[in-house]
Amino acid sequence: MDDTAERLEKEIDFLKNSEIFGRLSTEKLKIIVDRGRIETHTLGSIIFRIGDPSDAIYVIKSGVVEICREKGDREKMTVVAYLGEGDPIGEMAIMTGSSRASLARVPQKAEILKIEKRAFMDLLNEVPELSMNLLEILSKRLEDGLRKQRAAARYQHLSGHLEYFDLPIIIQTLAGSERTGTLTITDQFEGVFAVLYFEAGKILFAKLGHLRREEAFYQLFQSPIQDAFTFRGGLPPEEFEEEEEIGTTTMGLLIEAAHQQDELKILKANYADPNRVFRPQLETLSWDDEQTKDLAQEIWSRLHRGETIAQMVGEVPACEYRIYKVLSVMNAERLAA
């Protein structure tokens, strides 16, 4: 391969990984590159903002681009996708003419091919294969979108008795179908026992009695099976506070909940009577684990006041597993019945 051919290969190589351009011949890919220009973007560079006109299509040559959107009605920008080499940006909007619905920015450094709208429209006429590729891709996306809409319609309202439904499967179903709405667990008296709020399939908020966030979620699986559940699509519950958002993924929550549920059975075996009173043998507590230090100190203080495990479970802002785990570390040298 001579120098010219080798240089051409390097110029168009990134387009071979592109969903839109990858099937085109070397000659056609060269035309694509020639109709645009390669722009270099540095740390924090904004490619376009929400509301900007869709006046160009972009293809990443090197680096990474973050796609960000406003989070619900709280006007908080969040990264919804990371795009890399060969990925197109704005191919839908340039066809519909709608303004940008997302913000695109560069977290570090990137080289990006920019093709102005008029030049891209000319390419669609000159390169029939490009038109067919784009039509096929957009048709598949439309089909996927309709499928998700039908799934969404089925899951906008769900309800049932937990005697017949497995709670982890309900949660996985809502997560897998990317539902947004509130799952409410009720007790036998039809009172609210727990509330989980999903946004696009991710659990953002959990409440169970005095517990919030992950602690509330884990306690849901450490409590007796409740009576029924209801899921309704819509906005977050009124008590939702942004600072209470859960950072752990839904699958991560379920895995940890299963782990805690299994270990809790073993821990409880050593404390069969939750109404038993334990007396600390020392005035002050020495505790090495920084992650549980505050919790251990609170439990230690409550033990000094003569509180039972049952009382602490109802008041301490931690799930049963964490309370029993701390108590198990407070060994016989520190506690006495």
N, C-alpha and C positions, 0 to 999 in steps of 0.2 A: 504494500500500500504506500503510495507516494505521500509527501508532506501535505499536499492540498486535500487529498482524500481523508487523511488522518485528522487534519484540522476540522474538516466538515463533520466527521463522525463525533468529535468532541463537542461541537456546537449543537448538534441535534440529539445527542445521546439521551438527555434527560426526557425528551419528548417520547422516547420509546417506552417509558414507564407510565405514560399518561393514559388514562381511561379513554379520553377523547381522541388523542392523536396517535396512540400506539400502533394502530393497524396500518397507518399510512406508509408509503414507500419513502426511501431516503430522499428522493427528488422532491416529493410533496412536503416532507418535513423541513427541508431547506427553505421552501417557499414560506412555510409558516413562520420560521425564525426571522426571515428577511422582512416580513410584513410588520413585525413588532420591534421592540427594543429591550435589551437586558438592563434592568435597573438594579443597583446595589443598595440594599437597605441595612442600616446599622441598628444597634441596640435601642429598642423602644420605638422604632420607626412605625408610623401609622400608614397603612396602604390605603384604607378608606374607612370612613366612619358611618355609623347608623344615619340614614337619611340622605347620604350622598347619592348623586345620580349614578346609574349603572352605565358608565360610558366606556368600559373596557373589560376585557377578560384577562386573567393572569394565569401563568403556569410557573410553578416553583422550579427553578433550576438547581438550587442548592439551599440548604438551611431549612428552617422550620417557621411556619406562620401559625399564630394563634387566632382562632375564630371566637369572638366573644359576643355575648348577648346580654340584654338586661334581664335580671333575675326576677321573674314575675312582675308585680307592681311595686317592687321595693327599689327599683332603679339601681340595683347593684349589678355591676358587670361581672360576668363569670365566664370562664373558658369552657366552651362546649365542644371544641375539636382542635386537634393539632394536625396540620397538613405538612407533608414533606415533598421530596423530589418527585416531579412529574404530576403532582396534584393540581387540578385546575381550581380557580377561585372566581366565582361570579358568572359561571356559564348559564345558570338558570335565569338570573336577573337580566342579563344582557339580551336574552330572548324575549322576556316578558316586558322589559322596559320599566319594571318596578324599581323603586329606590332601594338602597342597601338596607337590609334588615339586620345586619351584623356589623361588628367592627373587626377589622383585620389588622393585626400588628405583628411585628417581628420581635421575639424575645431576646435574640442575640444578634445574628447576622444572616442575611439571605440574599441570593440573587434571584430575580424574578423577571420572567418574560412578560411584558405588557403589550397587548394588542388592542388598539383603539376599536371602538364599536364599528365604525364604518369599514375599517380594514378587515375586521372579522366577518362582517356581512358579505364583503366582496369575496372573501375566501370560501364562504359557503356556496357561492355561485360558481367559483372557479374549480373547486375541488369537490365533486359530487360525493366521493367516499366520506369526506368529512361531514357533509350534511346527513348522510345515512347513519354514520356512527353516532352523531349527536341525537338524531331522532330516536334511535334504538335506546340510547342511555336514558333520555328523558322519559320515554315510554315506560321503561322498567321502573324508574323512580315514581312515576305516577301510579303504576300498578301497586308498588309497595306502599305508597301513601294511602291509596284506597283500602288496601288490606288492613293497614293500621287503624284507619278510620272505622272500619267495620268492627274491628276488635274493640276499639274505644267505646263504640256504641253499646257493645255487649257488657262492658265493664264499668259503665257510668254509674250503675247502681247494682250492688250485689248484697245479698243478705242470706243468712242461714243460721242453723243451730250448730254449735261447736261439737255437739255429740256426733255429728255426721261429717264434719269437715275438719281437716287437719290444718291448724293455724300456720305452721311453716309453709305449707303448700299454697295457702291463700296469699301469704306475703310474697312468695316467689312468683305467683301468677301476676300479681299487681306490679311487681318489679319488672318481670319479663315483658309485660305488655305496656310498660312505660306509662302507667296511669298517674294522674295528678288528682288528688282528692284525699278524703279523710276516712280512715278505717276506725270504726268505733266498736269496742268490745263491751258488752253489757253483762251484768250479773243476773242471777235468777229473779231479782226483783225489778228488772228492767232499768236499773240504775247504771250510769256510765262507770265502767271499771277502768278502762284504758283508752287512750286516743293516740293513733299514729297518723301523721300527715306525710303523704307521698308527693314528690314533685318529679315528674317524668320518670317514675319508677324508683326513685331514691328516697329513703326515709329521712326527712329533714327534722321532724319534731316528734317527740314521744312524751306522753304524760300518763302517769299511773299514781293516783293518790298524791302524796307529797313528793314523788320522784319525777325527775325530768331527764331528758336526753337518753344516753346509753343505759343509765341505771334503771330508768323506767322500762325500757325495752327488755332488758335482761330479766327484770322482776316479773314481767308478763309470763315468762316461761318457768318461773320458779314458784308461781302461785297456783292454786287449784284451777282446773279447767273451768272456764266461765260458761255462760249460758248461750250467748248468741253474738253475731257480728253483723255489721252493716258497713258497706263502703259507698260513699257518695262522691262523685266528681265535683271539683270546684276549688274555691280559694281556701287558704289556710284558716284554721279555727281562730276565733277572736283572741284566745289566750296565747297564740303563737308569738314568741319573741325572737328576733333575729339572732340575738346573742346566745340563744339556746339551741341553735342549729347543730345537728349531728354531723360529724365529719366522717365517720366510719361508713364504708359501703354497706349496702343492704345485705350482700352475701357475707361480708365480714361480721356483721351483727348476728346473723343466723348461726354462723360457725362458732362464734364465741358463746352465744346463748346455749348451744348444745353442749359445749365443753363445761360451762358453769353448771348446767343442769345435772350433768353426770357426777361432777365432783361434789356438788352440794349434798347429794344423797349420802356420800361417805362422811362428809363433815358433820352432818346432822346426827349421824349415828353416835357420835361422842357427846352430843348434847340433846338427849332424847326428850327432856322436859324443857320446853321454851319458857316456862314460868319459874324455872329454878333461878335462885339468886346466887351470884358468885361475888366473893369479896376479894378485892385486890390485897395482896400481901405486902405491897410496897406503896409508899406515898406518891412517889414520882415514877414515871414510865420512861424507860430507856428504849428507843426504837430506831433501828438502822435504816429501814426502808423509807426513802423520802416520798415515794408515790403514795404510800398508805399512812404516812405519819400523822396527818391531820385527822383522818378517820380513826386511827388507833387512839389518839389523844381524846377524841370525843367519846369513844366507847369506854375508855378508861375512866373518864370523869363520870359517866353515867353509872358505871359499875360502883364507883365510890358512893353514889347517891342511892344505891340499892335497887337500881332498875333491872328488870328481867330482859332476857333476849327478846321476848315477844313485844315488850314495850319499845325496845330499840328498833326492831323491824318496822314498827309503825311510825317512827319519828325520825330516825337517822337518815340523812339523804344518801343512802347507798342501798343496793339490792341485798337480798338475804345472803347470797353467796359471799359478797365482800365482807359482810358483818361476821359471818361464821368463819371465814378465812382468817380474819384478824384475831378472832377469839381462839382459833386453833393454835396460833403462834404465841398467844399469851398462855404459856404452858403452866404446868402444875406449880412451878416455883413462884408464879405471879398471882395465881388465882386459887381460891379455895371455896368449897361449897359452904 
